[in-house]
Amino acid sequence: MCSPLRLLPALLLGLVLSACGGDEDVANPVTVPSPTPTASAAPAPTSRASASPTATAPSGPTTARAVYWLGAADGPRGPRLYREFVRRPDQGDPVRDALEVMLTQKPSDPDYTSLWADGTTVRGVTRDGSVAVVDLSAAARTNGGGSAFEAATVQQLVHTVTAADPSLTGVRLRIDGRPTETLWGAVDTRRTLTRAPQADVLAPVWLDVPQGGSIDGAFGGAATVFEATVNWQVRQGERVVDEGFSTASVGAPERGTWTATTDVPPGDYELWAFESSAEDGSMLWVDTKRVTIT
């Protein structure tokens, strides 16, 4: 459909990306998806299986931290980044806190992953003007998955840091307190690292749902797609029970927001959002979420 039948609830709108960089990563209020085990969308890390999907539920005031993850390379341009929000205690250094989530927890979506090795820790975070100096432990040098995955992993770090503190524009990486020439042998990490153009690093289609995946039939996300057209389906198993399309607020190469609604009966479903290939109509950049429609 070209426009939603009703406005997306404010809770979901807090999750949706409006631009690349800064304020789009601030969600207030927002809730966080329930944790599920992660699946490998890239070469498997050394031992992420031991990482806890979530920490103990925080008490007291909390803040939603935007954390970025790698998604499967199912599109024509290699691995891309997806974003989730994790509610964390509203205290301490937000950059360090977001990085600790990225390094020690699992994404809620089983289609997302991370290549940071188990045992990688944050030794310190300092600031030099608008640049964060991030010092990681030696374990950060292990793992790897080819130049494309290394580049995406570096951008995962940069996006997570600059989302946690929008006043920051770049990251200088240290390993065990020293500058490092490269992480895994392909990307030059001696320079200040900044966010690459969103069209080069972010998945063209994002599908956002609130914590627990419970919705009233309204959903949405962000996209960089041809003619601003985002296709969607509602599925039960292999059966498509509803489908349509939504028009994002802007088309590629810009990044816009999109919303849609479905009127299927209450129950458990899987939402699919994707770009339809202009060449053959095949699904590109599919993002899926399991939801309960009330």
For each residue, the residues with C-beta under 8 A, 3 or more apart:
1: 4 5 244 245 246 260 261
2: 245 246 247
3: 246 247
4: 1 7 8 218 220 246 259 260 261
5: 1 261 263
6: 218 261
7: 4 218 259
8: 4 12 13 16 218 219 220 259
9: 12 13 216 218
10: 13 14 29
11: 14 15 29 30 31 210
12: 8 9 15 16 208 209 210 215 218 219 220
13: 8 9 10 16 220
14: 10 11 27 28 29 30 64
15: 11 12 27 30 85 208 209 210 221
16: 8 12 13 208 220 221 222 257 259
17: 20 24 83 206 221 222 255 257
18: 23 24 222 249 257
19: 22 23 24 255
20: 17 24 195 197 198 202 255
21: 24 162 166 195 198
22: 19 25 26 162 166
23: 18 19 26 166
24: 17 18 19 20 21 222
25: 22 66 83 162 163 164 166
26: 22 23 66 166
27: 14 15 30 64 66 85
28: 14 63 64
29: 10 11 14 64
30: 11 14 15 27 64 85 87 210
31: 11 64 85 87 210 211 212
32: 64 84 85 86 87 108 211
33: 84 108 109 209 210 211 212 213 289
34: 108 211 212 213
35: 53 54 106 108
36: 53 108 109 110
37: 53 106 110
38: 48 53 106 107 110 112 113 114
39: 110 111 113
40: 43 44 113
41: 70 71 72 73 79 111 112 113
42: 70 72 73 79 113 115 145 149
43: 40 115 143 144 145 146 149
44: 40 48
45: 48 113 114 115 116 117 118 143
46: 117 118 119 142 143
47: 50 117 118 119
48: 38 44 45 51 106 113 114 116 118
49: 118
50: 47 118
51: 48 104 105 106 118
52: 55 104 105 106
53: 35 36 37 38 105 106 108
54: 35 57 86 105
55: 52 58 101 105
56:
57: 54
58: 55 62 87 88 89
59: 89
60: 89 90 91
61: 89 90 91
62: 58 87 88 89 90
63: 28 87 88 89 90 94
64: 14 27 28 29 30 31 32 85 86 87 88
65: 85 86 87 88 94 97 98 101 163 164
66: 25 26 27 83 84 85 98 160 163 164
67: 83 84 85 86 98 101 102 107 160 163
68: 81 82 83 102 155 156 159 160 163
69: 81 82 83 84 102 107 109 112 113 114 156
70: 41 42 79 80 81 82 112 113 114 115 149 152 153 156
71: 41 74 79 80 81 82 111 112 113 203 287
72: 41 42 79 111
73: 41 42 78 79 80 148
74: 71 284 285 286
75: 78 80 203 204 275 284 285
76: 284
77: 80 200
78: 73 75 148 152
79: 41 42 70 71 72 73 148 149 152
80: 70 71 73 75 77 152 201 202 203 204 285
81: 68 69 70 71 152 155 156 159 201 202 203
82: 68 69 70 71 107 109 112 203 206 287
83: 17 25 66 67 68 69 159 163 206
84: 32 33 66 67 69 107 108 109 112
85: 15 27 30 31 32 64 65 66 67
86: 32 54 64 65 67 98 101 105
87: 30 31 32 58 62 63 64 65
88: 58 62 63 64 65 97 98 101
89: 58 59 60 61 62 63 92 97
90: 60 61 62 63
91: 60 61
92: 89 96 97
93: 96 97 125
94: 63 65 97 98 164 165
95: 98 99 125 132 134 161 164 165 168
96: 92 93 99 100 122 125
97: 65 88 89 92 93 94 100 101 164
98: 65 66 67 86 88 94 95 101 102 160 161 163 164
99: 95 96 102 103 122 125 134 157 160 161 164
100: 96 97 103 104 121 122
101: 55 65 67 86 88 97 98 104 105
102: 67 68 69 98 99 105 114 116 156 157 160
103: 99 100 114 116 120 121 122 136
104: 51 52 100 101
105: 51 52 53 54 55 86 101 102
106: 35 37 38 48 51 52 53 114
107: 38 67 69 82 84 110 112 113 114
108: 32 33 34 35 36 53 84 112
109: 33 36 69 82 84 112 289
110: 36 37 38 39 107
111: 39 41 71 72 287 288
112: 38 41 69 70 71 82 84 107 108 109
113: 38 39 40 41 42 45 48 69 70 71 107
114: 38 45 48 69 70 102 103 106 107 153 156
115: 42 43 45 70 143 144 145 149 153
116: 45 48 102 103 120 140 143 153
117: 45 46 47 120 139 140 142 143
118: 45 46 47 48 49 50 51 139
119: 46 47 137 139
120: 103 116 117 136 137 139 140
121: 100 103 136 137 139
122: 96 99 100 103 125 134 135 136 137
123: 135 136 137 174 176 177
124: 133 134 135
125: 93 95 96 99 122 132 133 134 135
126: 132 133
127: 131 132 133 168
128: 131 132 133 172
129:
130: 167 168 169 170
131: 127 128 168 169 170 171 172 192
132: 95 125 126 127 128 161 162 165 168 170 171 172
133: 124 125 126 127 128 171 172 174
134: 95 99 122 124 125 157 161 171 172 173 174
135: 122 123 124 125 174 175 176 177
136: 103 120 121 122 123 139 140 173 174 175
137: 119 120 121 122 123 140 175 176
138: 141 175 176
139: 117 118 119 120 121 136 142
140: 116 117 120 136 137 175 183
141: 138 175 180 183 184
142: 46 117 139
143: 43 45 46 115 116 117 184
144: 43 115 149 150 183 184 185
145: 42 43 115 148 149 150 153 184
146: 43 149 150 186
147: 150 151 186 187
148: 73 78 79 145 151 152
149: 42 43 70 79 115 144 145 146 152 153
150: 144 145 146 147 153 154 183 184 185 186 187
151: 147 148 154 155 186 187
152: 70 78 79 80 81 148 149 155 156 201
153: 70 114 115 116 145 149 150 156 157 183
154: 150 151 157 158 183 187 189 193
155: 68 81 151 152 158 159 195 196 201
156: 68 69 70 81 102 114 152 153 159 160
157: 99 102 134 153 154 160 161 171 173 193
158: 154 155 161 162 170 171 193 194 195
159: 68 81 83 155 156 162 163 195 201
160: 66 67 68 98 99 102 156 157 163 164
161: 95 98 99 132 134 157 158 164 165 168 171
162: 21 22 25 132 158 159 165 166 168 169 170 171 195
163: 25 65 66 67 68 83 98 159 160 166
164: 25 65 66 94 95 97 98 99 160 161 168
165: 94 95 132 161 162 168
166: 21 22 23 25 26 162 163
167: 130
168: 95 127 130 131 132 161 162 164 165 171
169: 130 131 162 194
170: 130 131 132 158 162 192 193 194
171: 131 132 133 134 157 158 161 162 168 192 193 194
172: 128 131 132 133 134 179 192 193
173: 134 136 157 179 180 183 189 193
174: 123 133 134 135 136 177 178 179 180
175: 135 136 137 138 140 141 178 180
176: 123 135 137 138
177: 123 135 174
178: 174 175
179: 172 173 174 189 190
180: 141 173 174 175 183 189 190
181: 188 189 190
182: 185 186 187 188 189
183: 140 141 144 150 153 154 173 180 186 187 189
184: 141 143 144 145 150 187
185: 144 150 182
186: 146 147 150 151 182 183
187: 147 150 151 154 182 183 184
188: 181 182 191
189: 154 173 179 180 181 182 183 193
190: 179 180 181
191: 188
192: 131 170 171 172
193: 154 157 158 170 171 172 173 189
194: 158 169 170 171
195: 20 21 155 158 159 162 198 201
196: 155 200 201
197: 20 200 201
198: 20 21 195 201 202 224 255
199: 202 204 224 252 253 255
200: 77 196 197
201: 80 81 152 155 159 195 196 197 198
202: 20 80 81 198 199 206 224 255
203: 71 75 80 81 82 206 285 287
204: 75 80 199 223 224 225 252 275 284 285
205: 221 222 223 225 230 273 274 275 285 286 287
206: 17 82 83 202 203 221 222 223 273 287
207: 219 220 221 232 271 272 273 287 288 289
208: 12 15 16 219 220 221 222
209: 12 15 33 213 215 219 271 289 291
210: 11 12 15 30 31 33 213 214 215
211: 31 32 33 34
212: 31 33 34 292
213: 33 34 209 210 289 290 291 292
214: 210 291 292 294
215: 12 209 210 218 219 291 292 293 294
216: 9 293 294
217: 261 262 263 264 293
218: 4 6 7 8 9 12 215 259 260 261
219: 8 12 207 208 209 215 232 259 260 261 262 271 291
220: 4 8 12 13 16 207 208 246 257 258 259 260
221: 15 16 17 205 206 207 208 230 257 258 273 287
222: 16 17 18 24 205 206 208 248 255 256 257 258
223: 204 205 206 228 230 248 255 256 257 258 273 275
224: 198 199 202 204 252 253 254 255 256
225: 204 205 228 229 230 248 251 252 275
226: 229 251 252 275 278
227: 251
228: 223 225 247 248 249 250 251 252 256 258
229: 225 226 245 246 247 248 251 275 276
230: 205 221 223 225 245 246 247 248 258 260 273 274 275
231: 243 244 245 273 274 275 276 283
232: 207 219 243 244 245 246 260 271 272 273 274
233: 240 242 243 271 272
234: 240 241 242 243 262 264 269 270 271 272
235: 238 239 240 241 269 270 271 272
236: 239 241 267 268 269 270
237:
238: 235
239: 235 236
240: 233 234 235 243
241: 234 235 236 264 269
242: 233 234 262 263 264
243: 231 232 233 234 240
244: 1 231 232 260 262
245: 1 2 229 230 231 232
246: 1 2 3 4 220 229 230 232 258 259 260
247: 2 3 228 229 230 258
248: 222 223 225 228 229 230 251 256 257 258
249: 18 228 256 257 258
250: 228 254 255 256
251: 225 226 227 228 229 248 254 256
252: 199 204 224 225 226 228
253: 199 224
254: 224 250 251
255: 17 19 20 198 199 202 222 223 224 250
256: 222 223 224 228 248 249 250 251
257: 16 17 18 220 221 222 223 248 249
258: 220 221 222 223 228 230 246 247 248 249
259: 4 7 8 16 218 219 220 246
260: 1 4 218 219 220 230 232 244 246
261: 1 4 5 6 217 218 219
262: 217 219 234 242 244 293
263: 5 217 242
264: 217 234 241 242 267 269 293
265: 293
266: 292 293 294
267: 236 264 292 293
268: 236 290 291 292 293
269: 234 235 236 241 264 290 291 292 293
270: 234 235 236 288 289 290 291
271: 207 209 219 232 233 234 235 288 289 290 291
272: 207 232 233 234 235 283 286 287 288
273: 205 206 207 221 223 230 231 232 286 287 288
274: 205 230 231 232 283 284 285 286 287
275: 75 204 205 223 225 226 229 230 231 283 284 285
276: 229 231 281 282 283 284
277: 280 281 282 283 284
278: 226
279: 282
280: 277
281: 276 277
282: 276 277 279
283: 231 272 274 275 276 277 286
284: 74 75 76 204 274 275 276 277
285: 74 75 80 203 204 205 274 275
286: 74 205 272 273 274 283
287: 71 82 111 203 205 206 207 221 272 273 274
288: 111 207 270 271 272 273
289: 33 109 207 209 213 270 271
290: 213 268 269 270 271
291: 209 213 214 215 219 268 269 270 271
292: 212 213 214 215 266 267 268 269
293: 215 216 217 262 264 265 266 267 268 269
294: 214 215 216 266
